[in-house]
């Protein structure tokens, strides 16, 4: 990962959204810039839903193992007892 930083400008953010984000940043003891940077880093670190599904499908294709939704739901229900 490059250590060079880049500025990002987001236009058209409604005032109430900006105000809410600034309030959350203040409650977290951060500047709005620090708060938003953290949010962006977290979002970039998480795989997209499409990527997660593609990896799961690739595992099923590679292993031939698949579990039906009913089995998963039954196991979840048993764990909740």
Buried (B, 14 or more C-beta within 10 A) or exposed (E): EEEEEEEEEEEEEEEEEEEEBBEBBEEEEBEBEEBBBEEEEEEEEEEEEEEEEEEEEEEEEEEEEEEEEEEEEEEEEEEEE
